[in-house]
Amino acid sequence: MAAIDGLPPLREVIATHGLAAKKSLGQNFLLDLNLTAKIARQAGDLEGCDVLEVGPGPGGLTRGLLAEGARKVLAIEKDARCLPALAEIGAQYPGRLQVIEGDALEIDPLAHLTPPIRVASNLPYNVGTELLVRWLTPPEWPPFWESLTLMFQREVAERIVAQPGSKAYGRLALLVSWRAEARIALSLPPEAFTPPPKVSSAVVHVTALPEPRYPADPKVLERVVAKAFNQRRKMLRAALKGLAPDIEDRLLASGIKPTDRAETVTLEQFCALARNVAAG
């Protein structure tokens, strides 16, 4: 990879710019450029696409995305120490890398991106789930992105793709599967990172569906699912009793036994229940 883009190896970049990873920013850097290129390829054919990257750090994945042909990469980086290293990458790929210094939770990237847009990031662990939820819950659907290729702790990745009946199944799996297809594309051991985290990681690839799988009001669905899983050990007639006085009837009308627990209920059943609750 270094030979492809003519830039120095990442260990050298980190040493030159004094970029020791900061725990407070949730930083764990991937230094193997073959690995960052492999992650970039999980995002699919990037020719003609703009790519949003959050937390590029020293730019390993950034280089992979540009080498894979991304039309433009918009990188949002909170750590000012990384900006000189990213500027060197920008000079190697004139006009194709834009870096914004700041917090991804506070920046609207859409003013700087042209569709089709994909998101690809080795997300900082401390904001990863919050960003995913935001990207999955825009005011209107379909969203601005075609796909998300994101690095998470392995445990979070398993929660994203979990199926009914499993311990990992919950709000996150339902939120993702309602409007998207998700799969674990790649698993990475702790030693792939510097410094090594205490847990394994995984890359999840999420593709947006043109419309939700089943009709439901997003706010009602979120309320029903949140209440069901907040007391996941309880039977649903108890966990959901505050939703409606006749909740048992509404559960039965949705094809759910009042004695069922949240982890056994399918997305289709939750959507049916959300419609029954919304009907008043």
N, C-alpha and C positions, 0 to 999 in steps of 0.2 A: 504493500500500500504506500509506504514511504517513497518507493521508487515511482509509483504511479503519479503522485501529486507533487513530488519534489520537495516536500516539507519534511522536517526532522521527525524522528520517532517521538512518541508522546512522553517517554521518560525524560528525554532531553528537553522537551518543551516545558515540562513541569519544573525541572531543575533550573532552566534559564529564567523562568518567570516567578520562581518561588511559590508554586501552587500546591502546597500541602493541603490535602482535603480537610475541610472544616466540618466537624460534627454538627455544629449549630445550624449549618445550611443543608444537612442531610446528604452531604457529598460522599460518594464512593466512585472513584474514577475507573473507567475501563481503559486499559493501556494497550491492549492487543488490537492493532489496526485490522487484522484479519477478522477478529470477532466483531468489531464495530461495522465492518463492511458486510458481514453476514447478517447483522441486525438490520442494517439499511435495506438489504435485499428482501427481508420479510415484509417490508412496506409495499412491495410490488414494483411495477414499472413506473418509475418516477419521471420519465421523460414528459415534458409538458405539464408537470405539476408543481405547484408551490407547496413547500413543506414547512410546518410550524414545529420548531424544536424548543422545548423548555429545559433550561438547565444544561447547556452544552458543556460547561466546564472548560477543560483545555481543548475541546473540539474534536475528539475522536470520532463520535457518531456524525458530527457535522461534516467531517472530511469524507466519511463513508457515503452520506446522502448526496454530497456534491459529485463524488466520483461515480456514483450510480446514475447520475444524469438529472438530478432535480433541477427544474428550471430556476428555482430560487429557494433558498432556505432563510426563513425568518427565525433567528435565534434570540430568545429572551433569557438574559443572564443577570442574576441578582448580585453576583460576586465581581466587583470591579477589578479584582486581581486578574481575572480571566480575559479581560477585554483586549490587552495587547496580543495575546496568543491567537484570539479569534480574528483580530485585525490582520495578522499574518496569513491566515487562511483566506480571508476576503481578498487580499492582494493577489493570491494564487488563482482565485476564481473571480475575476473582475465582474462586478455587476450582478453577482449571483448570491451573495451573502449579505444580509442586513442584520445587524446586531442591535438590540434594544436593551439598555441596562435598566433593570427594574424587577419588580415582583410580578410573576405571571398571574397571580390572583387579582392583581389590580390593573392589568393592562388589557385593552381590547385589541387583539391582533388583526382584526378584520380590515382595518383601514390600510394595512400594509400587505394584504394578500389578495391574489386573484385566483378564482376557481379555475380548474379543479384543485382542491386543497386536501392534503393529507397531514396527519400529525404523527411525528415519530420522535420519541424522547426516552432517554434514560432518566426517568423522573426522579427528582429528589424525594427520598422516602417520606419526608414530613409533609409533603403536599400532594402526593400522587393520587390518593383516593379522592380527595376534594376536587382536584382538577377533572378526574374521570367523571365524577357525578355531574359537575357543571357541563361538561361536553355532552353528556347524555340527556340533560334536562333543559334544552334551550326553549325559549318561548314558542318557537315554531319548529315543526319537523317537516322535511328532512333538515339536518343540521348543516353548518358551513363545511363540515369535513366529510370526505368519502370513507376514510378509514383512520383508525388509531393504531399505531404500533408502539407499545409502551412497556417499559421495564418496571416490574413491581417485585416486592418480596414474594417469594413462592406462595406463601400462605394467602396473600391478597389475590394473586393470580388464580389460585384454586377456588376462592370465593366467587370470582368473576364468572368462571365457567361451570360452577357447581350445578348438579341436577337434583330434583326433588328426592327426598329420602336420605340425602347425605348430610353430614354434620356441617359442611361448609356452605350448604344451601341457605340463602337468606335474601335480605333486601338487595344486596349488590347484584347477585345473580339474576334476580327478577327484573331489576332496572335495566340491566344489559340486554337480557334475552327478549324483553318486550319490544325493543326497537332496533336490535342489532344481532349479528352473528358474531360469536367470540370463540377463539381457540387459543390454546397455549402453543406458541410457535417455536419456542426455544427455552431450554433450561440452562442456568448458569450456576456453577458452584461459587462459594464465597471467595475462593482464591483467584477468581477471574478479575477481582476488583482490588484497587488500592485506595484506602486500606480495606482489607477483607471485612465485610459485614459479618454479623454473628449468624446470619440466616442465608439460605439459598435464594436465588432470584429466578425470575422467568419473564420472558417477553410474551405479551398477549397481543394478538392481532384482532381488532374489532372492526367489522364492516357494517356501515349504516344500512338499514333496510329503508326502502322508499317510504314506508308508513308502518306504524305499529302492527304487531301480529294480530292483536285483537282490540276492538274498540273499548276505550275506557277514558274517563277524565283523569289526566295525569295527577292532579292534586288529590282527588278522591282515592285513586289507586295507591298513591304514596302513603296516604293516611291509613288505609286499610292494612297495607303490608307492614308499615311501621308498628301499628298496634299489635298485629298478629305475632311479629317476631320479637317485640319488646318483652313478651312473656312466652317464649317459644315452648317452654315445658308444659304450659297450660293448654287445656282443650280450648278450641276456638270459641265455644259458646261463653267461656269465662274471659278469655283474652280480649274478645271483641264486644263485651256486653255494653260498653259505653257508646258504641256506634249507633245503635238503634234499639228501641225496647223489644222489638220482635226479631232480634238478630238470628235466633234459631230458624225461623221461617225463611229468612233471607239466605242463610247458609244452605238450607235444603233446596231452595229455588235455584241456587247456583251450582248444585251438584256436589255440595260439600256436607259431610256429616258433622253435626255440631260437636261430636266427640273427637274429631280429627285434630291434629296439631299442625302448626304452620308449616313445618318442614316437609309434610307429605302433600301439601296442596300445590297443584300445578299453576303455571302462569295463566292458562286459559280459565281456570276456576277463579283465581284472584281477580281477573278482569271481569268475569261474570258477576262476582260479588261486588266489585266496585260499581258496576252499572246498577245493581239492585239497591245498593246503599244510596247512590245518587238519585234514584227514582223517588226517594222520599217516603 
